Amino acid sequence: CEFLVSTTGEQYLEDLWEYDKGEGGGRTRVWENAEPCAALEKAGVNFSQISSATLPQAATEAHSLDPSAGFTATGVSLVIHPRNPHAPTIHMNVRYFDSGETWWFGGGIDVTPYYPEEQDVITLHRSLRDTCTRHGMPYQDYKEYCDRYFFLKHRNEARGVGGIFFESLNSTSMPEKSKQDLFAFVKDLGESFVELYRPLLVPKLALPVSFDEREFQLLRRARYVEFNLLFDRGTKFGIQSQGRTESILMSLPSVANWRYNWAPTPGSREERVITFFLQ
């Protein structure tokens, strides 16, 4: 939050909430600005810690858990949608879940650029690889899982240029790692966010934007919305656990655009984004 405020000069709205279907609650901080000169058209940072005596359907289906065992879930999630289409959208979450004797960590970082630059993509993945290497974690596995997860099957294209994504990190999936080892990895990933995103955001904020670039950004944001509402397991878990809807849907951009049967102009930058970066 301090990074976004100091970088953009834009302030957030803070919203404290309680989980009325169990215990706990959270803090949501949101930036929302419709002005063309805004740096952050929509951004949000969520912290939550909730518990309940019953499990949501999304958790019982994905992990074959006893629905009567109850659960505790805590995590930090953030999504940033800059106004300038040369600056990418970024998503990060780190989380912990337990139910009965079962526990795990999960999370990841993925980036959705509208006009990606190859060196930025390379730098992003090298930074994530280095974080994994520091903790002896399998970067390539997490990268490939991220590519599979953030894929729009009905569009046959990736949501963005990927990152890393992991689930169910525990003593069963990684018996050589202690719970403290896994926590240290997840903590390091979260704390690496600012230095990872700074070079992708700050140099882009003042770049000039054409009408066509803005239109393409809004079309790509529509794909982001489609993924989050159709496929994202975190969104489904939040809705099914009857969490706070405003905080769950904070990840969606303020503005998106759908155009019937749209296709990029042959030979355009937009065509290269779709046929090269998103395949």
N, C-alpha and C positions, 0 to 999 in steps of 0.2 A: 504494500500500500504506500509506504514512504517513497519507494522508487517511482511509482506512477505519479504521485502528487508532485514530487520534486522535478520530474522530467517534463511534465505537461503543464504544471501550474493549476490543474483542475482538481476540484475537491469531490469527495465521495459523500453519498448519503449512507448513513449507518442505520441498520435495522436489527434490533435484538429480538429474538423470538423464542418461544417455548414450545416443546413438543407435547401436544395435548393428547396423543394416543399412548403415551408412556411417560418416560422421564427424560430430562435433559432439554436441549435446545441449541441455539447457535447465534452466530453473528454474521450478517450479510452486509457487505459494503459494495455499493453500486455507483458507477459513473455513467451518466446518460446525458447526452448533449446533441441536439439536432442541428446546431449551428454549423455551417459549412467550414468555419475556421477551427472547429473543435479537433483536438488530437484524438480523443477517445469518444467515439460515437456511442459505444456501449462496452462496459467492462464490469466485471464483478469478481469479488473475492469472498468465498464462503468458508466459515468454520462451523462444524456441527459436532455434537456428541449426543446421541440419543440411545435409548434402550426401551425395550418393550417385552411383554410376556409372550407374544406370538410373532412368528416370522412372516414377512411378506411372501407372496407366491413366487416372485422373481428369485428369491434366495433359495426356497425349497426346490424349485425346478432345476436351477443351475448346479446346486451342490448336494442334493439329496439329503437335506437336513430335516430333523424332526420339527414340524411347525409349532409344537408346543414347548420347545426348549427355550424360546425367547432369544433375544440378541442384544448386543451392544455394538454400535457402529460410531466411529469417529473419523474425521478427516478434514482436509483442507482442499478446496477446489477453486480454480479460477479460470476465467475465459476473458480474453481481451480482443475486442473488435475495433481496431483503429479506424478513423474516418478515411485516411489516405490509403488508396488501394495498393500503393507500393510497400506498405507496412503489413506484415502478415497477421492474421488471427492466430492466437496461440491458446492452447488448453493444457492445463496441468491438474492432476489430482494425486494426492497421497492419502491413504486411508488404512484403517485397521478395523477388523470385524471379529467378533467372537460369538459363539452360540454353544452353550454347554461346554464340552471339552474341546470343541473345534475352534481354531483361530487362524487368522491369516492376515498378511499385509498385501496391499495392491496399489496400483497407481501407474503413473507414466506422464509423459509430455509428448504432445504432437503439434505440428505446425501446419497451418493452412494458408499459404501465400496465394495472392492473386496474380502477381507478376514476379515469380521466383527468379532468383539469380543463382546460378549453379554453385558459386563459391559460398554463398550463404548456406545452401543446403549441405554442402560438404562440411563446413564449419560446425553447423548444428549437430550433425551426426558424429563428428569427431569428439565434440564436447560430451555428448551422451555416452559415447564409447569409453571415454576417459573416466567418467563417473562410475560406470559399471566396472571397469578394470580395477579401480581403487579398492573395490570391495569383492573382487573375485566373482562377479556376476556375469552371466552370459549375454553380452550385448546383442550378438547376432540373433539369438533366440527371441529376445524382447523386441528387436527391430522387426523381425518377420511376423511376430504376433501382432504388433501394431499395424503393419501393412494389411494383414488379414482382417483385423477387427474394424479398422476405419475404412471400410470399403463399401461403396453403395452398390449392392448386387443388382438392383433394378436399373441402375445407370451404367453398370460395368466400368466403373472408374473409382479411383481413390478419392477420399475427401481432401487430402492434402499431400504433403511430401513426407509424412510419417514422423517417426521419432522412436520412442520405446514405450511398450505397454506390457504390464505383467499383472498376474492375479495369483491368488492362493499360494503366496510365499509363506511356508511354515516348515515345521520340523519333519513333515512327511515328504513334501516336495523337494526340500533341500536339507537332508539329514546332517550334512556336514556343517551347517550354519546354525548358530544359536539364535534364539529370539532377539537377543541384543544385537547380534551381527546384522540381522535383517532390518531391525529398526534403524541401525546406523546408516545402512544403505538408503532406505526410504527418506530419512532425515536429510542426508547429503543431497539427494536428488532435489528435494524441495528447496533447500538453501542455495542450490546452484542456479535457480531460475533467473534471478536478476541478471547475472553476468552472461547467461545464455541468451536472454531476450534483448538485452540492451543494444547490441550491434545490429539486430534485426529491426529494431523499432526506431531508435533515435535518429540515425542518418536519413530515414525515409520521411519523417514527419513534415518536412518543409518542401518536399519535391512537388513540382507542378502536376496537376491532375487534369486530364481531358474528360470530356463528356463520355466518350466511348470507354475509357478506363473505369470511370465510376459505374457505368452500366454493367460492365463485365463483372466488377466486384459484387454488385447486387445479385447478378445471376448465380455467381459462385456461392454467395451466402445462402441462396435458396437451397443449394445442395447441402449445406451445413445444417440447415433446419430439417431437411428431410432425414438426414442421418440421425440427428438427436431425437426426433420424434418417432421414427420407425424402428431404430435398431439399438440405440444406446441403452445398455443395461443399467447404468447409474440412474438415468431418467426414469426407467421403469420401476426400479427399486424404490426411488423416492416417492413416486406417485402411489405405488401399491402399499407402501408403509405409511401412507397418509401424512407424509412430511409436509413442510411448508411449500406450497405450490410456487409462490413468487420466487423463492430461493432456488427451487429445482429448475425452473425455467429461465433463471437468470442467464443461462448460457446462450440463449437465443439472441441473435442480432435484432436491433430495433427496426431495421429496414432490410427487406430482401425483395427479390423480383423473380417472378416466373413468366417466361415467354414461351408460347406454344411452339414446339418443334424447333427451338433455336439451334443454330449451328454456327461455328465461327467462320469467318471469311478465310478461304484457302490462302495459305502463305502468311497469315497474320500472326502476331505475337500470341493472340488468344488461342489460335489453333495449336501452336507449339506447347503452350501450357497444358492443354488437354491431351495431346498425342504423345508428348514426351515426359513431362513431369508427373502426370496423373495416371500413367500406365505402368 
